[in-house]
Amino acid sequence: MAKKTAKKRYLKRKVPLVETSNLRAIAAQVVHQVSHEKKSLSSLMPAALEKVADNDKALLQELCFGTCRWYHKLDAIKSSLMVQPLGHLDIVVNSVILVGIYQLLEMRIPPHAAIYETVEATEALGFFRLKGVVNGILRNVEREEHWPEALIDTETEASMLYEYSHPRWLIDKLSNNWPDHWQDILAANNLRPPMTLRVNTLKISRDAYLEQLSNVNIEAHATRFASAGITLEHPVDVNILPHFGEGFVSVQDEAAQLCCELLDAPQNARILDTCAAPGGKTCALLERFPDADVSAIDIDPARVARINENLERIGLSATVITGDAANPDSWWDKKLFDRILLDAPCSATGVIRRHPDIKLLRQENDIVPLANIQLSILQSSWQLLKPGGKLLYATCSVFSQENSRIIERFISKQADATLSPIEVEWGTATPFGQQLFPQAEGHDGFFYACLKKAD
């Protein structure tokens, strides 16, 4: 009986979250929930930000995103300095230590302040007895000029995590997929992403909007490949962008904007945007093809609401549907489409720099189920396409298993499908489409393949 009671208490304390206003303690608990409970930063940050003053929100955001971005490197350093691992019920202190190491290595906070505040966060979470452990590790990090040999010996697991700050399975998969590019992809994933805008050319030209940005001292330049894109030198709050509320511009990465360059819709085309939320591509299609009849479908009602919000802001309309793209009989009106954009659900490994928690949330065994979903939606969407019509398949993945191999599998069984060539100056050509890799100052990782249906 005593053993059962002990087990019940153990389970009760499995997630030792504490209500606190201590900023670093809040950050540590967010990181812990991402790494150990597999919750996303996007789901955790709104509530976390509500707990701190307005002038502390940017710091909290930086601590959470930055610690997740460099999690594997920070954890390798921490592990090399710990004499013995923490007990299970103290596991959240691991995240406290990582937040502390991140401040020391990647931020401009004075070391004494970073260490003091992190030790205080340890106490705020109720781990008074571990303050000395946290203090000792952080002071060792501060003093360390040359990391232990285990971290720089390229043959060890720890050295791989230290050097690339990605999970080992992801490093291995990328190196197998892209032997000439994998290191550049990993390096780009660890950088902060640029903020890129898409100009609504129904309201203003790109050059004219660049001038408006200059007038309010926002430095920016035209994107290299997307004809309506602008990249800001430094990210800003959207509310200070000229006429953002009136729909003059939207925030959208350059790679995602390229869908409109490739879709090439005829006049008065009937276009379907599949898996459309939050609506960036739906809006881009309407801006590029204003006479088109655009339908947008997504399975998530909350995200469908985002499509409607974005449409309202830019002042354009589409038929917005809540439904399962893999089951069109439940929502389709039986009218065929001239063009279909399928931005398939994927591993999101091309946008890790924007969502660094992907490194902690995504698992290798996710890829096969995702690939099966992608193929299923592609097969279902194909039924809705007119003879002679085009379907543009897209993902924000850099894995061939979700990209080229999906197209190869589909074409091998679909007699009326042929691959249309993509003749562009961007990306890397593959036998079944065009792959973009994340670029330091440029676009995200993305994949496109254009399929034509026989007449």
C-alpha positions as a LaTeX table, in Angstrom:
\begin{tabular}{lrrr}
\hline
Residue & $x$ (\AA) & $y$ (\AA) & $z$ (\AA) \\
\hline
Met1 & 0.00 & 0.00 & 0.00 \\
Ala2 & 2.84 & 2.35 & 0.88 \\
Lys3 & 4.41 & 1.72 & $-2.52$ \\
Lys4 & 1.17 & 2.62 & $-4.32$ \\
Thr5 & 0.88 & 5.87 & $-2.34$ \\
Ala6 & 4.45 & 6.78 & $-3.19$ \\
Lys7 & 3.78 & 6.11 & $-6.86$ \\
Lys8 & 0.65 & 8.28 & $-6.76$ \\
Arg9 & 2.61 & 11.16 & $-5.23$ \\
Tyr10 & 5.33 & 10.70 & $-7.84$ \\
Leu11 & 2.83 & 10.99 & $-10.67$ \\
Lys12 & 1.18 & 13.98 & $-9.04$ \\
Arg13 & 4.48 & 15.87 & $-9.07$ \\
Lys14 & 5.43 & 14.82 & $-12.59$ \\
Val15 & 5.15 & 18.37 & $-13.96$ \\
Pro16 & 6.37 & 20.69 & $-11.19$ \\
Leu17 & 5.03 & 23.96 & $-12.60$ \\
Val18 & 4.90 & 26.91 & $-10.22$ \\
Glu19 & 2.95 & 30.17 & $-10.41$ \\
Thr20 & 5.57 & 32.90 & $-10.39$ \\
Ser21 & 6.23 & 36.38 & $-11.73$ \\
Asn22 & 9.99 & 35.77 & $-11.96$ \\
Leu23 & 10.83 & 36.26 & $-15.63$ \\
Arg24 & 13.59 & 33.67 & $-15.87$ \\
Ala25 & 11.55 & 31.15 & $-13.91$ \\
Ile26 & 8.70 & 31.64 & $-16.38$ \\
Ala27 & 11.13 & 31.17 & $-19.28$ \\
Ala28 & 12.54 & 27.99 & $-17.75$ \\
Gln29 & 9.06 & 26.53 & $-17.30$ \\
Val30 & 8.18 & 27.32 & $-20.92$ \\
Val31 & 11.37 & 25.60 & $-22.12$ \\
His32 & 10.63 & 22.63 & $-19.84$ \\
Gln33 & 7.11 & 22.27 & $-21.24$ \\
Val34 & 8.46 & 22.34 & $-24.80$ \\
Ser35 & 11.26 & 19.85 & $-24.18$ \\
His36 & 9.49 & 17.43 & $-21.82$ \\
Glu37 & 5.76 & 17.86 & $-22.45$ \\
Lys38 & 5.98 & 18.50 & $-26.21$ \\
Lys39 & 3.98 & 21.71 & $-26.11$ \\
Ser40 & 4.69 & 24.34 & $-28.77$ \\
Leu41 & 6.04 & 27.81 & $-28.13$ \\
Ser42 & 3.09 & 29.27 & $-30.02$ \\
Ser43 & 0.67 & 27.64 & $-27.56$ \\
Leu44 & 2.67 & 28.59 & $-24.46$ \\
Met45 & 3.89 & 32.12 & $-25.15$ \\
Pro46 & 0.60 & 34.08 & $-24.96$ \\
Ala47 & $-0.06$ & 33.03 & $-21.34$ \\
Ala48 & 3.61 & 33.41 & $-20.41$ \\
Leu49 & 3.79 & 36.95 & $-21.81$ \\
Glu50 & 0.71 & 37.94 & $-19.80$ \\
Lys51 & 2.68 & 37.30 & $-16.60$ \\
Val52 & 5.35 & 39.94 & $-17.21$ \\
Ala53 & 5.40 & 43.72 & $-17.63$ \\
Asp54 & 5.28 & 45.17 & $-21.14$ \\
Asn55 & 8.92 & 46.24 & $-21.00$ \\
Asp56 & 9.96 & 42.65 & $-20.14$ \\
Lys57 & 8.01 & 40.86 & $-22.89$ \\
Ala58 & 10.81 & 41.09 & $-25.48$ \\
Leu59 & 13.32 & 39.64 & $-23.01$ \\
Leu60 & 11.01 & 36.75 & $-22.13$ \\
Gln61 & 10.45 & 36.03 & $-25.82$ \\
Glu62 & 14.20 & 36.07 & $-26.45$ \\
Leu63 & 14.95 & 33.72 & $-23.55$ \\
Cys64 & 12.31 & 31.19 & $-24.60$ \\
Phe65 & 13.01 & 31.20 & $-28.34$ \\
Gly66 & 16.78 & 31.51 & $-27.95$ \\
Thr67 & 17.07 & 28.67 & $-25.43$ \\
Cys68 & 15.00 & 26.41 & $-27.69$ \\
Arg69 & 17.07 & 27.46 & $-30.72$ \\
Trp70 & 20.34 & 26.49 & $-29.03$ \\
Tyr71 & 18.87 & 23.79 & $-26.76$ \\
His72 & 21.05 & 20.90 & $-27.91$ \\
Lys73 & 24.27 & 22.90 & $-27.70$ \\
Leu74 & 23.37 & 24.32 & $-24.28$ \\
Asp75 & 22.40 & 20.87 & $-23.02$ \\
Ala76 & 25.71 & 19.39 & $-24.21$ \\
Ile77 & 27.58 & 22.10 & $-22.28$ \\
Lys78 & 25.46 & 21.59 & $-19.17$ \\
Ser79 & 25.90 & 17.82 & $-19.25$ \\
Ser80 & 29.69 & 18.17 & $-19.55$ \\
Leu81 & 29.77 & 20.28 & $-16.38$ \\
Met82 & 27.36 & 18.34 & $-14.15$ \\
Val83 & 28.84 & 15.79 & $-11.77$ \\
Gln84 & 25.58 & 13.83 & $-11.66$ \\
Pro85 & 22.19 & 14.32 & $-13.30$ \\
Leu86 & 19.32 & 15.90 & $-11.41$ \\
Gly87 & 16.59 & 13.73 & $-9.95$ \\
His88 & 13.32 & 13.33 & $-11.85$ \\
Leu89 & 11.39 & 15.73 & $-9.63$ \\
Asp90 & 14.07 & 18.38 & $-10.07$ \\
Ile91 & 14.15 & 18.09 & $-13.85$ \\
Val92 & 12.78 & 21.61 & $-14.46$ \\
Val93 & 16.04 & 22.95 & $-13.01$ \\
Asn94 & 17.75 & 21.62 & $-16.14$ \\
Ser95 & 15.80 & 24.24 & $-18.08$ \\
Val96 & 16.75 & 26.92 & $-15.55$ \\
Ile97 & 20.41 & 26.09 & $-16.17$ \\
Leu98 & 19.93 & 26.19 & $-19.96$ \\
Val99 & 18.28 & 29.61 & $-19.74$ \\
Gly100 & 21.26 & 30.76 & $-17.68$ \\
Ile101 & 23.85 & 29.38 & $-20.11$ \\
Tyr102 & 21.99 & 30.98 & $-23.02$ \\
Gln103 & 22.28 & 34.39 & $-21.37$ \\
Leu104 & 26.01 & 33.93 & $-20.78$ \\
Leu105 & 26.85 & 32.76 & $-24.30$ \\
Glu106 & 24.35 & 34.44 & $-26.59$ \\
Met107 & 23.12 & 37.64 & $-24.91$ \\
Arg108 & 24.67 & 40.91 & $-23.85$ \\
Ile109 & 23.46 & 40.66 & $-20.27$ \\
Pro110 & 26.40 & 41.20 & $-17.85$ \\
Pro111 & 27.51 & 37.78 & $-16.55$ \\
His112 & 27.07 & 38.67 & $-12.87$ \\
Ala113 & 23.48 & 39.79 & $-13.53$ \\
Ala114 & 22.66 & 36.72 & $-15.63$ \\
Ile115 & 23.99 & 34.37 & $-12.95$ \\
Tyr116 & 22.34 & 36.19 & $-10.04$ \\
Glu117 & 18.94 & 36.40 & $-11.73$ \\
Thr118 & 19.04 & 32.75 & $-12.81$ \\
Val119 & 19.92 & 31.58 & $-9.30$ \\
Glu120 & 17.01 & 33.68 & $-8.01$ \\
Ala121 & 14.75 & 31.96 & $-10.55$ \\
Thr122 & 15.82 & 28.61 & $-9.09$ \\
Glu123 & 14.57 & 29.72 & $-5.69$ \\
Ala124 & 11.38 & 31.20 & $-7.18$ \\
Leu125 & 10.54 & 27.73 & $-8.51$ \\
Gly126 & 10.97 & 26.20 & $-5.05$ \\
Phe127 & 14.39 & 24.60 & $-5.56$ \\
Phe128 & 16.29 & 26.48 & $-2.85$ \\
Arg129 & 18.59 & 23.52 & $-2.18$ \\
Leu130 & 19.77 & 23.53 & $-5.81$ \\
Lys131 & 20.78 & 27.19 & $-5.93$ \\
Gly132 & 24.39 & 26.23 & $-5.28$ \\
Val133 & 24.37 & 23.69 & $-8.12$ \\
Val134 & 22.98 & 26.25 & $-10.58$ \\
Asn135 & 25.38 & 28.93 & $-9.38$ \\
Gly136 & 28.37 & 26.58 & $-9.70$ \\
Ile137 & 27.55 & 25.44 & $-13.23$ \\
Leu138 & 26.95 & 28.98 & $-14.49$ \\
Arg139 & 30.18 & 30.25 & $-12.94$ \\
Asn140 & 32.04 & 27.40 & $-14.63$ \\
Val141 & 30.49 & 28.43 & $-17.94$ \\
Glu142 & 31.53 & 32.03 & $-17.35$ \\
Arg143 & 35.14 & 31.00 & $-16.62$ \\
Glu144 & 35.49 & 28.37 & $-19.35$ \\
Glu145 & 37.78 & 29.37 & $-22.21$ \\
His146 & 38.15 & 25.95 & $-23.83$ \\
Trp147 & 35.30 & 23.47 & $-23.59$ \\
Pro148 & 36.04 & 19.89 & $-22.51$ \\
Glu149 & 37.53 & 17.63 & $-25.16$ \\
Ala150 & 34.28 & 15.65 & $-25.32$ \\
Leu151 & 32.57 & 18.64 & $-26.92$ \\
Ile152 & 35.14 & 19.30 & $-29.62$ \\
Asp153 & 35.98 & 15.71 & $-30.55$ \\
Thr154 & 33.96 & 15.33 & $-33.75$ \\
Glu155 & 33.54 & 11.59 & $-33.23$ \\
Thr156 & 31.28 & 11.91 & $-30.18$ \\
Glu157 & 27.52 & 12.36 & $-29.92$ \\
Ala158 & 27.98 & 15.34 & $-27.60$ \\
Ser159 & 30.25 & 17.08 & $-30.10$ \\
Met160 & 27.60 & 16.82 & $-32.84$ \\
Leu161 & 24.98 & 18.36 & $-30.58$ \\
Tyr162 & 27.42 & 21.05 & $-29.46$ \\
Glu163 & 28.50 & 21.97 & $-32.99$ \\
Tyr164 & 25.16 & 21.88 & $-34.81$ \\
Ser165 & 22.54 & 22.26 & $-32.02$ \\
His166 & 20.05 & 19.92 & $-33.68$ \\
Pro167 & 18.83 & 16.45 & $-32.63$ \\
Arg168 & 21.05 & 13.70 & $-33.99$ \\
Trp169 & 18.31 & 12.09 & $-36.08$ \\
Leu170 & 17.72 & 15.37 & $-37.91$ \\
Ile171 & 21.44 & 15.86 & $-38.56$ \\
Asp172 & 21.71 & 12.33 & $-39.95$ \\
Lys173 & 18.59 & 12.64 & $-42.12$ \\
Leu174 & 19.69 & 15.95 & $-43.61$ \\
Ser175 & 23.20 & 14.70 & $-44.33$ \\
Asn176 & 21.72 & 11.67 & $-46.12$ \\
Asn177 & 19.22 & 13.77 & $-48.09$ \\
Trp178 & 21.55 & 16.62 & $-48.96$ \\
Pro179 & 25.23 & 15.61 & $-48.65$ \\
Asp180 & 26.37 & 18.90 & $-50.24$ \\
His181 & 24.01 & 21.21 & $-48.35$ \\
Trp182 & 23.24 & 19.80 & $-44.90$ \\
Gln183 & 25.73 & 21.90 & $-42.95$ \\
Asp184 & 24.49 & 25.12 & $-44.55$ \\
Ile185 & 20.89 & 24.13 & $-43.75$ \\
Leu186 & 21.76 & 23.49 & $-40.10$ \\
Ala187 & 23.65 & 26.79 & $-39.85$ \\
Ala188 & 20.73 & 28.73 & $-41.37$ \\
Asn189 & 18.29 & 27.03 & $-38.97$ \\
Asn190 & 20.23 & 28.48 & $-36.03$ \\
Leu191 & 19.93 & 32.08 & $-37.23$ \\
Arg192 & 17.17 & 34.56 & $-36.51$ \\
Pro193 & 14.88 & 34.84 & $-39.54$ \\
Pro194 & 14.34 & 38.07 & $-41.46$ \\
Met195 & 10.95 & 39.77 & $-41.54$ \\
Thr196 & 9.58 & 39.73 & $-45.08$ \\
Leu197 & 6.50 & 41.49 & $-46.41$ \\
Arg198 & 4.26 & 40.89 & $-49.40$ \\
Val199 & 3.02 & 44.10 & $-51.00$ \\
Asn200 & $-0.63$ & 44.16 & $-52.06$ \\
Thr201 & $-0.06$ & 45.50 & $-55.56$ \\
Leu202 & $-3.79$ & 46.12 & $-55.98$ \\
Lys203 & $-3.29$ & 49.01 & $-53.55$ \\
Ile204 & 0.33 & 50.14 & $-54.06$ \\
Ser205 & 3.46 & 49.23 & $-56.01$ \\
Arg206 & 6.46 & 47.67 & $-54.33$ \\
Asp207 & 8.66 & 50.69 & $-55.12$ \\
Ala208 & 6.07 & 53.09 & $-53.72$ \\
Tyr209 & 5.79 & 51.08 & $-50.51$ \\
Leu210 & 9.57 & 50.95 & $-50.15$ \\
Glu211 & 9.46 & 54.74 & $-50.29$ \\
Gln212 & 6.80 & 54.82 & $-47.58$ \\
Leu213 & 8.99 & 52.63 & $-45.38$ \\
Ser214 & 11.93 & 54.95 & $-45.95$ \\
Asn215 & 9.77 & 57.92 & $-44.94$ \\
Val216 & 9.22 & 56.36 & $-41.50$ \\
Asn217 & 12.88 & 55.31 & $-41.18$ \\
Ile218 & 12.32 & 51.58 & $-41.71$ \\
Glu219 & 15.23 & 50.18 & $-43.73$ \\
Ala220 & 14.21 & 47.59 & $-46.31$ \\
His221 & 15.01 & 46.18 & $-49.73$ \\
Ala222 & 13.18 & 44.30 & $-52.47$ \\
Thr223 & 13.35 & 40.51 & $-52.36$ \\
Arg224 & 15.43 & 38.82 & $-55.02$ \\
Phe225 & 12.89 & 36.36 & $-56.41$ \\
Ala226 & 9.35 & 37.24 & $-55.28$ \\
Ser227 & 8.06 & 40.15 & $-57.36$ \\
Ala228 & 5.98 & 41.67 & $-54.55$ \\
Gly229 & 8.33 & 40.95 & $-51.65$ \\
Ile230 & 10.20 & 43.30 & $-49.32$ \\
Thr231 & 12.67 & 42.24 & $-46.63$ \\
Leu232 & 13.18 & 44.51 & $-43.62$ \\
Glu233 & 16.68 & 45.09 & $-42.30$ \\
His234 & 15.29 & 44.69 & $-38.78$ \\
Pro235 & 11.96 & 43.19 & $-37.65$ \\
Val236 & 9.34 & 45.67 & $-36.44$ \\
Asp237 & 5.88 & 45.56 & $-34.88$ \\
Val238 & 3.37 & 45.28 & $-37.74$ \\
Asn239 & 1.40 & 48.15 & $-36.24$ \\
Ile240 & 4.12 & 50.63 & $-37.22$ \\
Leu241 & 4.14 & 49.49 & $-40.85$ \\
Pro242 & 2.48 & 52.13 & $-43.06$ \\
His243 & $-1.14$ & 51.19 & $-43.80$ \\
Phe244 & $-0.80$ & 47.65 & $-42.50$ \\
Gly245 & $-4.33$ & 47.78 & $-41.10$ \\
Glu246 & $-5.66$ & 48.77 & $-44.52$ \\
Gly247 & $-4.07$ & 45.75 & $-46.17$ \\
Phe248 & $-1.25$ & 47.44 & $-48.08$ \\
Val249 & 1.15 & 44.68 & $-46.97$ \\
Ser250 & 1.14 & 41.31 & $-45.23$ \\
Val251 & 3.90 & 39.39 & $-43.47$ \\
Gln252 & 4.92 & 36.41 & $-45.60$ \\
Asp253 & 8.26 & 34.78 & $-46.31$ \\
Glu254 & 9.65 & 35.07 & $-49.82$ \\
Ala255 & 9.59 & 31.30 & $-50.42$ \\
Ala256 & 5.86 & 31.14 & $-49.68$ \\
Gln257 & 5.21 & 34.10 & $-52.00$ \\
Leu258 & 6.64 & 32.18 & $-54.95$ \\
Cys259 & 3.47 & 30.09 & $-55.23$ \\
Cys260 & 1.82 & 32.91 & $-57.17$ \\
Glu261 & 4.75 & 33.12 & $-59.57$ \\
Leu262 & 4.33 & 29.41 & $-60.36$ \\
Leu263 & 0.56 & 28.94 & $-60.46$ \\
Asp264 & 0.02 & 31.01 & $-63.63$ \\
Ala265 & $-3.79$ & 31.14 & $-63.43$ \\
Pro266 & $-5.88$ & 32.08 & $-66.49$ \\
Gln267 & $-8.42$ & 34.90 & $-66.38$ \\
Asn268 & $-11.50$ & 34.22 & $-64.24$ \\
Ala269 & $-9.93$ & 31.00 & $-62.99$ \\
Arg270 & $-11.51$ & 28.89 & $-60.32$ \\
Ile271 & $-8.73$ & 28.30 & $-57.75$ \\
Leu272 & $-8.64$ & 26.08 & $-54.65$ \\
Asp273 & $-6.22$ & 26.77 & $-51.81$ \\
Thr274 & $-6.01$ & 23.49 & $-49.89$ \\
Cys275 & $-4.80$ & 23.41 & $-46.25$ \\
Ala276 & $-5.07$ & 27.19 & $-46.49$ \\
Ala277 & $-4.82$ & 28.48 & $-42.92$ \\
Pro278 & $-3.84$ & 31.04 & $-41.77$ \\
Gly279 & $-4.60$ & 32.48 & $-45.20$ \\
Gly280 & $-1.38$ & 34.07 & $-46.38$ \\
Lys281 & $-1.39$ & 32.24 & $-49.70$ \\
Thr282 & $-5.15$ & 32.73 & $-50.15$ \\
Cys283 & $-4.64$ & 36.48 & $-49.86$ \\
Ala284 & $-1.61$ & 36.36 & $-52.16$ \\
Leu285 & $-3.63$ & 34.52 & $-54.81$ \\
Leu286 & $-6.42$ & 37.11 & $-54.67$ \\
Glu287 & $-3.94$ & 39.97 & $-54.92$ \\
Arg288 & $-2.20$ & 38.34 & $-57.90$ \\
Phe289 & $-5.38$ & 37.10 & $-59.65$ \\
Pro290 & $-8.11$ & 39.60 & $-58.63$ \\
Asp291 & $-10.69$ & 38.23 & $-61.07$ \\
Ala292 & $-10.29$ & 34.64 & $-59.83$ \\
Asp293 & $-12.93$ & 32.72 & $-57.90$ \\
Val294 & $-10.86$ & 31.51 & $-54.94$ \\
Ser295 & $-11.91$ & 28.88 & $-52.39$ \\
Ala296 & $-9.87$ & 28.16 & $-49.27$ \\
Ile297 & $-10.26$ & 25.08 & $-47.09$ \\
Asp298 & $-8.74$ & 24.04 & $-43.77$ \\
Ile299 & $-9.71$ & 21.44 & $-41.19$ \\
Asp300 & $-9.08$ & 23.56 & $-38.06$ \\
Pro301 & $-11.96$ & 25.97 & $-37.22$ \\
Ala302 & $-9.72$ & 28.26 & $-35.15$ \\
Arg303 & $-7.25$ & 28.57 & $-38.01$ \\
Val304 & $-10.08$ & 29.06 & $-40.52$ \\
Ala305 & $-11.03$ & 32.12 & $-38.48$ \\
Arg306 & $-7.54$ & 33.47 & $-39.19$ \\
Ile307 & $-8.20$ & 33.16 & $-42.94$ \\
Asn308 & $-11.28$ & 35.34 & $-42.58$ \\
Glu309 & $-9.40$ & 37.89 & $-40.47$ \\
Asn310 & $-6.67$ & 38.22 & $-43.09$ \\
Leu311 & $-9.18$ & 38.53 & $-45.92$ \\
Glu312 & $-11.03$ & 41.25 & $-44.05$ \\
Arg313 & $-7.83$ & 43.22 & $-43.49$ \\
Ile314 & $-6.82$ & 43.21 & $-47.16$ \\
Gly315 & $-10.39$ & 43.90 & $-48.27$ \\
Leu316 & $-10.86$ & 40.87 & $-50.54$ \\
Ser317 & $-13.18$ & 37.88 & $-50.42$ \\
Ala318 & $-13.00$ & 34.14 & $-50.96$ \\
Thr319 & $-15.17$ & 31.12 & $-50.27$ \\
Val320 & $-13.79$ & 29.87 & $-46.94$ \\
Ile321 & $-14.58$ & 26.29 & $-45.95$ \\
Thr322 & $-13.99$ & 24.31 & $-42.77$ \\
Gly323 & $-13.44$ & 20.75 & $-43.90$ \\
Asp324 & $-11.10$ & 17.83 & $-44.45$ \\
Ala325 & $-9.12$ & 18.15 & $-47.68$ \\
Ala326 & $-8.65$ & 14.38 & $-47.70$ \\
Asn327 & $-12.44$ & 13.90 & $-47.76$ \\
Pro328 & $-13.80$ & 16.30 & $-50.41$ \\
Asp329 & $-17.20$ & 14.59 & $-50.62$ \\
Ser330 & $-18.07$ & 16.25 & $-47.31$ \\
Trp331 & $-17.68$ & 19.82 & $-48.64$ \\
Trp332 & $-17.02$ & 19.99 & $-52.40$ \\
Asp333 & $-19.73$ & 21.49 & $-54.67$ \\
Lys334 & $-18.75$ & 19.20 & $-57.59$ \\
Lys335 & $-17.43$ & 22.11 & $-59.70$ \\
Leu336 & $-13.90$ & 21.42 & $-60.93$ \\
Phe337 & $-11.02$ & 23.83 & $-60.38$ \\
Asp338 & $-8.64$ & 25.30 & $-62.97$ \\
Arg339 & $-5.83$ & 25.56 & $-60.46$ \\
Ile340 & $-5.17$ & 23.97 & $-57.07$ \\
Leu341 & $-2.56$ & 25.03 & $-54.54$ \\
Leu342 & $-1.79$ & 22.25 & $-52.07$ \\
Asp343 & 0.46 & 23.45 & $-49.25$ \\
Ala344 & 0.54 & 20.09 & $-47.51$ \\
Pro345 & 0.94 & 19.55 & $-43.75$ \\
Cys346 & 4.57 & 18.61 & $-43.19$ \\
Ser347 & 7.48 & 18.38 & $-40.76$ \\
Ala348 & 8.13 & 22.14 & $-41.13$ \\
Thr349 & 11.86 & 21.45 & $-41.21$ \\
Gly350 & 12.35 & 24.34 & $-43.64$ \\
Val351 & 11.11 & 26.91 & $-41.10$ \\
Ile352 & 13.01 & 25.81 & $-37.99$ \\
Arg353 & 14.60 & 29.25 & $-37.69$ \\
Arg354 & 11.10 & 30.73 & $-37.24$ \\
His355 & 9.92 & 27.91 & $-34.98$ \\
Pro356 & 12.99 & 26.62 & $-33.10$ \\
Asp357 & 10.83 & 24.38 & $-30.92$ \\
Ile358 & 10.49 & 22.11 & $-33.97$ \\
Lys359 & 13.90 & 20.72 & $-32.99$ \\
Leu360 & 12.35 & 19.49 & $-29.74$ \\
Leu361 & 8.84 & 18.64 & $-30.91$ \\
Arg362 & 9.44 & 16.81 & $-34.17$ \\
Gln363 & 10.47 & 13.14 & $-34.01$ \\
Glu364 & 11.92 & 10.94 & $-36.73$ \\
Asn365 & 8.92 & 8.61 & $-36.58$ \\
Asp366 & 6.63 & 11.54 & $-37.51$ \\
Ile367 & 7.84 & 11.59 & $-41.11$ \\
Val368 & 6.23 & 8.43 & $-42.49$ \\
Pro369 & 2.73 & 9.29 & $-41.16$ \\
Leu370 & 3.10 & 12.83 & $-42.53$ \\
Ala371 & 4.13 & 11.48 & $-45.93$ \\
Asn372 & 1.07 & 9.23 & $-45.99$ \\
Ile373 & $-1.19$ & 12.20 & $-45.17$ \\
Gln374 & 0.46 & 14.27 & $-47.91$ \\
Leu375 & $-0.08$ & 11.59 & $-50.52$ \\
Ser376 & $-3.69$ & 11.09 & $-49.41$ \\
Ile377 & $-4.52$ & 14.80 & $-49.70$ \\
Leu378 & $-2.75$ & 15.01 & $-53.07$ \\
Gln379 & $-4.80$ & 12.08 & $-54.39$ \\
Ser380 & $-8.04$ & 13.60 & $-53.08$ \\
Ser381 & $-7.25$ & 17.06 & $-54.46$ \\
Trp382 & $-6.46$ & 15.64 & $-57.90$ \\
Gln383 & $-10.09$ & 14.54 & $-58.27$ \\
Leu384 & $-11.16$ & 18.20 & $-58.06$ \\
Leu385 & $-8.91$ & 19.43 & $-60.89$ \\
Lys386 & $-10.16$ & 20.09 & $-64.42$ \\
Pro387 & $-8.57$ & 18.24 & $-67.34$ \\
Gly388 & $-5.75$ & 20.50 & $-68.51$ \\
Gly389 & $-5.58$ & 22.11 & $-65.08$ \\
Lys390 & $-2.53$ & 22.50 & $-62.85$ \\
Leu391 & $-1.89$ & 21.55 & $-59.24$ \\
Leu392 & 1.00 & 23.13 & $-57.36$ \\
Tyr393 & 2.26 & 20.91 & $-54.54$ \\
Ala394 & 4.17 & 22.72 & $-51.80$ \\
Thr395 & 5.67 & 22.02 & $-48.38$ \\
Cys396 & 7.93 & 23.90 & $-45.98$ \\
Ser397 & 9.98 & 20.73 & $-45.53$ \\
Val398 & 13.54 & 19.97 & $-46.64$ \\
Phe399 & 13.11 & 16.18 & $-46.55$ \\
Ser400 & 12.84 & 14.41 & $-49.91$ \\
Gln401 & 10.54 & 11.85 & $-48.25$ \\
Glu402 & 7.85 & 14.56 & $-48.05$ \\
Asn403 & 8.70 & 16.21 & $-51.34$ \\
Ser404 & 10.22 & 14.52 & $-54.39$ \\
Arg405 & 9.25 & 11.04 & $-53.23$ \\
Ile406 & 5.61 & 12.04 & $-52.78$ \\
Ile407 & 5.48 & 13.36 & $-56.35$ \\
Glu408 & 7.29 & 10.27 & $-57.65$ \\
Arg409 & 4.85 & 7.95 & $-55.84$ \\
Phe410 & 1.87 & 9.93 & $-57.10$ \\
Ile411 & 2.92 & 10.12 & $-60.76$ \\
Ser412 & 3.78 & 6.42 & $-60.85$ \\
Lys413 & 0.15 & 5.54 & $-60.09$ \\
Gln414 & $-1.72$ & 8.49 & $-61.67$ \\
Ala415 & $-1.78$ & 8.01 & $-65.45$ \\
Asp416 & $-3.24$ & 11.46 & $-66.20$ \\
Ala417 & $-0.59$ & 13.36 & $-64.18$ \\
Thr418 & 2.60 & 14.76 & $-65.66$ \\
Leu419 & 5.29 & 16.90 & $-64.07$ \\
Ser420 & 5.49 & 20.42 & $-65.50$ \\
Pro421 & 9.02 & 21.86 & $-65.58$ \\
Ile422 & 9.78 & 24.71 & $-63.18$ \\
Glu423 & 12.19 & 26.99 & $-65.00$ \\
Val424 & 13.39 & 29.47 & $-62.39$ \\
Glu425 & 16.59 & 31.05 & $-61.09$ \\
Trp426 & 16.01 & 30.03 & $-57.49$ \\
Gly427 & 16.35 & 26.82 & $-55.54$ \\
Thr428 & 17.85 & 23.45 & $-56.41$ \\
Ala429 & 16.30 & 21.33 & $-59.15$ \\
Thr430 & 15.37 & 17.77 & $-58.22$ \\
Pro431 & 13.95 & 15.09 & $-60.55$ \\
Phe432 & 10.45 & 15.85 & $-59.21$ \\
Gly433 & 10.40 & 19.53 & $-58.28$ \\
Gln434 & 12.31 & 22.53 & $-57.00$ \\
Gln435 & 13.81 & 22.60 & $-53.48$ \\
Leu436 & 14.68 & 25.80 & $-51.63$ \\
Phe437 & 16.97 & 25.69 & $-48.61$ \\
Pro438 & 16.75 & 28.27 & $-45.80$ \\
Gln439 & 19.05 & 31.22 & $-46.52$ \\
Ala440 & 20.75 & 33.37 & $-43.89$ \\
Glu441 & 19.30 & 36.69 & $-45.09$ \\
Gly442 & 16.76 & 35.30 & $-47.51$ \\
His443 & 13.90 & 32.85 & $-47.83$ \\
Asp444 & 12.83 & 29.83 & $-45.77$ \\
Gly445 & 13.19 & 26.20 & $-46.82$ \\
Phe446 & 10.41 & 25.20 & $-49.23$ \\
Phe447 & 9.53 & 22.72 & $-51.98$ \\
Tyr448 & 7.41 & 23.14 & $-55.10$ \\
Ala449 & 6.26 & 20.69 & $-57.77$ \\
Cys450 & 3.84 & 21.57 & $-60.56$ \\
Leu451 & 1.58 & 18.82 & $-61.90$ \\
Lys452 & $-0.58$ & 19.03 & $-65.03$ \\
Lys453 & $-3.70$ & 16.97 & $-65.64$ \\
Ala454 & $-4.15$ & 15.46 & $-69.09$ \\
Asp455 & $-6.83$ & 17.05 & $-71.30$ \\
\hline
\end{tabular}
